[in-house]
Amino acid sequence: MSAEPLWKRLRMEKWEKHGVSPEDGKVLTKLLQDLAAKKEVRAMKASQKLWTLLRANPSFSGAVRPYLQEIFHISEPAVRDEINDLIELG
C-alpha cells in the first residue's frame, strides 16, 4: 500500500490501463471514495451503485478489487458485508 491517501491514489489511477474509459474511471473514483466514507448511508448508496456498474461491466472488477479490499479494512461491519458482495462479483 502506498503512503498516499486513498482519495489521492484514486484520483491518480490510470483507469485506461485496465480497459476503463475516462468517463467510467471518474465514476469509479467517486463511488470508491464514497464507499470509503465514514457516513454509512453514503457508503451504502455507493455500494449499490458499484454493484450495478460492476454487473453491467464485469471487466471493471479486476481494476477495483485492490481498492475494495483496502476499503474493507476501514469500513463498518454493514459496509463490509456489501464490499464482500462486490468482491464476489468478480
BAMI-400943 format. One line per field, with one value per residue: residue in three letters; z, x, y of N, C-alpha, C in turn. Coordinates in Angstrom, 3 decimals, padded with zeros to 6 digits. Example, Ala and Ser with C-alpha at 12.3 -4.5 7.8 and 13.67 -1.06 7.14 Angstrom:
BEGIN
code (ALA/SER)
n_pz (007.800/007.080)
n_px (013.190/012.850)
n_py (-005.690/-002.250)
ca_pz (007.800/007.140)
ca_px (012.300/013.670)
ca_py (-004.500/-001.060)
c_pz (007.800/007.870)
c_px (013.200/012.900)
c_py (-003.300/000.030)
***
This chain:
BEGIN
code (MET/SER/ALA/GLU/PRO/LEU/TRP/LYS/ARG/LEU/ARG/MET/GLU/LYS/TRP/GLU/LYS/HIS/GLY/VAL/SER/PRO/GLU/ASP/GLY/LYS/VAL/LEU/THR/LYS/LEU/LEU/GLN/ASP/LEU/ALA/ALA/LYS/LYS/GLU/VAL/ARG/ALA/MET/LYS/ALA/SER/GLN/LYS/LEU/TRP/THR/LEU/LEU/ARG/ALA/ASN/PRO/SER/PHE/SER/GLY/ALA/VAL/ARG/PRO/TYR/LEU/GLN/GLU/ILE/PHE/HIS/ILE/SER/GLU/PRO/ALA/VAL/ARG/ASP/GLU/ILE/ASN/ASP/LEU/ILE/GLU/LEU/GLY)
n_pz (000.000/-000.723/000.549/000.042/000.508/000.221/-001.356/-002.968/-004.400/-005.808/-007.472/-009.001/-010.358/-013.315/-015.095/-017.686/-018.334/-017.413/-019.115/-018.802/-019.555/-019.628/-018.659/-017.255/-015.424/-013.871/-012.642/-011.215/-009.487/-007.898/-006.756/-005.311/-003.510/-002.104/-001.050/000.813/002.667/005.909/006.620/006.895/005.363/002.950/002.078/001.749/-000.302/-002.343/-002.589/-003.656/-006.135/-007.236/-007.385/-009.415/-011.552/-011.781/-012.355/-014.882/-016.204/-016.035/-016.468/-015.088/-012.546/-011.806/-011.768/-009.660/-007.453/-005.689/-004.386/-003.194/-001.366/000.284/001.273/002.644/005.063/006.523/006.993/008.358/009.890/008.496/006.009/005.242/004.687/002.323/000.692/000.568/-001.011/-003.377/-004.044/-004.522/-006.922/-008.942)
n_px (000.853/000.477/001.968/000.480/-002.706/-005.879/-007.885/-006.324/-004.754/-006.771/-007.643/-005.381/-005.214/-004.764/-007.111/-007.537/-005.578/-006.649/-008.631/-010.795/-012.929/-012.231/-014.458/-015.964/-013.998/-013.906/-016.379/-016.036/-013.964/-015.270/-017.342/-015.884/-014.550/-016.760/-017.669/-015.714/-016.300/-016.952/-019.564/-022.176/-024.530/-023.881/-021.831/-023.226/-025.035/-023.200/-022.159/-024.328/-024.605/-022.114/-022.381/-024.335/-022.925/-020.682/-021.942/-022.922/-020.560/-018.426/-015.692/-014.503/-014.060/-011.529/-009.944/-010.962/-010.857/-008.443/-008.812/-011.301/-010.658/-008.907/-010.566/-012.405/-011.120/-011.256/-013.845/-017.226/-019.021/-021.538/-021.105/-018.912/-020.045/-021.394/-019.223/-017.938/-019.814/-019.490/-016.855/-017.128/-018.485/-016.614)
n_py (-001.181/002.223/005.269/007.422/009.044/007.338/008.676/010.300/008.486/007.210/009.269/009.605/007.270/005.414/004.584/003.764/001.898/-000.386/-000.920/000.725/003.343/006.930/008.374/006.436/005.836/008.141/007.939/005.529/006.329/008.275/006.725/004.793/006.460/007.410/005.007/004.524/006.402/007.803/008.124/006.008/005.813/007.093/005.413/003.000/003.644/004.106/001.532/000.155/001.417/000.784/-001.988/-002.230/-001.061/-002.766/-005.179/-004.622/-004.176/-006.360/-006.541/-004.491/-005.317/-006.417/-004.136/-002.624/-004.264/-004.281/-001.818/-002.180/-004.187/-002.804/-000.752/-002.271/-002.899/-000.571/-000.038/000.016/-002.722/-003.325/-002.176/-003.615/-006.103/-005.492/-004.844/-007.313/-008.667/-007.242/-007.868/-010.577/-010.547/-010.457)
ca_pz (000.000/-000.862/001.641/-000.373/000.962/-000.738/-002.295/-003.911/-005.287/-006.709/-008.476/-009.853/-011.039/-014.772/-015.329/-019.065/-018.402/-017.037/-020.092/-018.318/-020.210/-018.686/-018.035/-016.245/-014.400/-012.960/-011.861/-010.269/-008.477/-006.994/-005.998/-004.345/-002.448/-001.287/-000.339/001.923/003.540/007.286/006.720/006.428/004.327/001.715/001.681/001.296/-001.620/-003.281/-002.824/-004.553/-007.476/-007.701/-007.735/-010.723/-012.541/-011.950/-013.029/-016.292/-016.747/-015.204/-016.673/-014.134/-011.244/-011.511/-011.510/-008.381/-006.359/-004.644/-003.614/-002.353/-000.256/001.195/001.914/003.562/006.365/007.237/006.959/009.385/009.562/007.473/004.726/004.912/004.044/000.948/-000.023/000.283/-002.164/-004.561/-004.360/-005.059/-008.301/-009.873)
ca_px (000.000/001.218/001.860/-000.508/-004.062/-006.726/-008.539/-005.329/-004.404/-007.901/-007.629/-004.203/-005.323/-004.875/-008.136/-007.452/-004.716/-007.500/-009.703/-011.915/-012.942/-012.042/-015.738/-016.248/-012.968/-014.349/-017.488/-015.448/-013.239/-016.255/-018.038/-014.957/-014.356/-017.972/-017.695/-014.775/-016.751/-017.321/-021.026/-022.636/-025.552/-023.166/-021.113/-024.193/-025.511/-022.107/-022.044/-025.417/-024.261/-020.988/-022.940/-024.961/-021.879/-019.866/-022.768/-023.005/-019.196/-017.636/-014.247/-014.028/-013.834/-010.100/-009.391/-011.429/-010.665/-007.499/-009.400/-012.354/-010.008/-008.375/-011.687/-012.990/-010.445/-011.538/-015.297/-018.108/-019.454/-022.594/-020.482/-018.048/-020.881/-021.623/-017.952/-017.774/-020.670/-018.846/-015.647/-017.586/-018.942/-015.512)
ca_py (000.000/003.461/006.231/008.430/008.741/006.630/009.587/010.794/007.371/007.000/010.335/009.435/005.977/005.416/003.572/003.304/000.716/-001.518/-001.000/001.529/004.654/008.043/008.729/005.415/005.985/009.208/007.376/004.578/007.098/008.885/005.684/004.200/007.444/007.403/003.741/004.654/007.491/007.449/008.119/004.706/005.978/007.393/004.203/002.005/004.086/003.869/000.092/-000.227/001.906/-000.023/-003.293/-002.076/-000.795/-003.973/-006.190/-004.231/-004.151/-007.280/-006.339/-003.484/-005.947/-006.526/-002.810/-002.077/-005.228/-003.850/-000.721/-002.768/-004.888/-001.790/-000.062/-003.244/-002.855/000.682/000.152/-000.517/-004.085/-003.378/-001.837/-004.755/-007.118/-005.031/-004.953/-008.745/-008.969/-006.638/-008.658/-011.865/-010.363/-010.660)
c_pz (000.000/000.363/001.311/000.169/-000.165/-001.780/-003.364/-004.898/-006.265/-007.816/-009.437/-010.674/-012.548/-015.153/-016.726/-019.187/-018.014/-018.029/-019.691/-018.984/-019.185/-017.958/-016.932/-015.110/-013.386/-012.057/-010.813/-009.146/-007.443/-006.132/-004.963/-003.205/-001.519/-000.473/000.899/002.929/004.920/007.471/006.075/005.295/002.973/001.188/001.130/-000.077/-002.683/-003.589/-003.782/-005.988/-008.064/-008.134/-009.156/-011.817/-012.817/-012.614/-014.524/-016.980/-015.912/-015.348/-015.715/-012.803/-010.867/-011.142/-010.129/-007.198/-005.307/-003.777/-002.697/-001.144/000.762/001.974/002.935/004.968/007.169/007.387/008.166/008.945/008.466/006.082/004.292/004.227/002.581/000.108/-000.352/-000.940/-003.457/-004.997/-005.002/-006.485/-009.306/-009.730)
c_px (000.891/001.023/000.843/-001.885/-004.887/-007.319/-007.556/-004.927/-005.536/-007.911/-006.463/-004.273/-005.501/-005.833/-008.034/-006.591/-005.471/-008.658/-010.954/-011.832/-012.716/-013.337/-016.092/-015.221/-013.337/-015.465/-016.946/-014.715/-014.203/-016.931/-017.131/-014.647/-015.573/-018.083/-016.799/-015.192/-017.123/-018.835/-021.552/-023.652/-024.882/-022.459/-022.076/-024.753/-024.444/-021.975/-023.135/-025.123/-023.089/-021.468/-023.509/-023.913/-021.038/-020.655/-022.845/-021.640/-018.286/-016.127/-013.670/-013.614/-012.361/-009.477/-009.771/-011.149/-009.649/-008.056/-010.499/-011.741/-009.445/-009.504/-012.362/-012.416/-010.717/-013.038/-016.001/-018.603/-020.526/-022.028/-019.554/-018.833/-021.132/-020.352/-017.655/-018.588/-020.064/-017.636/-016.053/-018.110/-017.856/-014.955)
c_py (001.234/004.354/007.323/008.050/008.101/007.565/010.075/009.699/007.085/008.044/010.212/008.139/006.172/004.291/002.980/002.046/-000.552/-001.692/-000.238/002.898/005.761/008.429/007.723/005.470/007.054/008.703/006.404/005.299/007.658/007.820/005.039/005.170/007.469/006.116/003.791/005.720/006.970/007.398/006.839/004.823/006.239/006.142/003.148/002.377/003.823/002.380/-000.383/000.210/001.125/-001.405/-003.238/-001.900/-002.039/-005.101/-005.896/-004.304/-005.043/-007.083/-005.302/-004.107/-006.022/-005.199/-002.281/-002.991/-004.752/-002.718/-001.248/-003.461/-003.900/-001.108/-000.982/-003.085/-001.588/000.941/-000.454/-001.902/-004.175/-003.109/-002.970/-005.865/-006.756/-005.178/-006.420/-009.160/-008.426/-007.439/-009.982/-011.754/-010.728/-011.970)
***
